[in-house]
């Protein structure tokens, strides 16, 4: 049984939701998002809550039950509060700056890397070694953060590279000189 799926998604004040068959549309102060639920679950909108229930007791229906509830909850949080992901850049000369519609990254390559900022995503650099990615779509914010991190993932010897804020990098001891 899904413990997550059992809890209904509460719609806060200032957010409006509409359920039409398998499609959920949520509108709030930050924008508007939608999600189409799989056929294995049913959606019910009553009062200020959206309840998700499985249509049958198959393994896939139970899996989609919790996933659908989480997706609907992420829509509600996204249009009311939004999502944010922070990256830290470590290394001598490694830095980031927003230049128009691009994020310009100096990551130790022979050239700067220009990362285009997609629509619906805001990228800020409060410090040259910090990047803040924010938006209303949790999946899109996470995907952009992952793509930026993949440009120069942190290496285990000196810890240089791009990492998530608070991420622990397992450090290795380098080879020493033989005696």
C-alpha positions, 0 to 999 in steps of 0.5 A, spaced: 500 500 500 502 507 498 503 511 504 504 517 500 498 516 496 493 515 501 494 523 503 490 527 499 493 534 496 491 540 500 490 546 495 492 552 499 489 559 499 490 563 492 491 556 488 486 554 484 485 547 481 481 543 476 480 536 475 478 533 468 478 526 467 485 524 468 488 531 467 490 536 473 491 543 472 493 548 477 494 555 477 497 560 482 501 566 484 507 564 480 504 561 474 500 555 471 502 547 471 498 541 468 499 534 469 496 528 466 495 522 470 496 515 468 490 510 467 491 506 473 489 511 478 483 515 479 483 523 481 477 526 485 477 533 487 472 535 493 472 541 497 480 544 497 483 537 496 485 532 491 485 525 492 488 519 488 486 512 488 488 506 484 483 503 480 485 496 481 490 492 485 496 491 480 503 492 482 503 498 477 497 501 479 500 501 486 506 504 484 502 510 480 498 511 486 504 514 490 507 517 484 501 521 481 500 524 488 507 526 489 506 529 482 500 533 483 503 535 490 509 538 486 504 542 482 501 545 488 508 547 491 510 549 484 505 554 483 505 557 490 512 557 493 516 555 487 523 550 487 530 552 488 536 548 487 543 551 489 550 549 486 557 550 488 563 551 484 570 549 487 576 550 483 582 556 482 579 560 477 572 556 476 566 561 476 560 563 473 556 569 471 549 570 468 550 574 461 543 575 458 540 569 456 546 565 457 550 562 464 557 563 462 561 558 466 569 558 467 571 551 469 578 550 467 577 548 460 581 552 454 574 556 453 568 558 457 562 554 457 555 558 455 549 554 457 543 557 455 537 559 460 531 556 458 524 559 458 521 558 465 527 558 469 531 563 473 538 563 474 542 567 479 549 568 481 549 571 488 557 570 488 561 568 482 562 561 485 554 560 487 549 558 482 541 559 484 536 555 479 529 557 481 522 555 477 515 553 478 517 546 475 521 541 480 523 536 474 525 542 470 529 545 475 532 539 477 534 537 470 537 544 469 541 543 475 544 536 473 546 538 466 550 544 469 553 539 474 555 535 468 559 540 465 564 539 470 562 534 475 566 534 482 573 530 482 575 526 488 582 528 489 582 536 490 574 536 490 574 541 484 568 542 479 560 543 480 557 540 486 550 541 489 550 545 495 550 540 501 553 535 497 558 530 500 564 529 495 568 522 497 575 524 497 581 520 495 588 520 498 593 521 492 599 517 491 605 519 495 612 518 493 615 512 494 620 511 500 
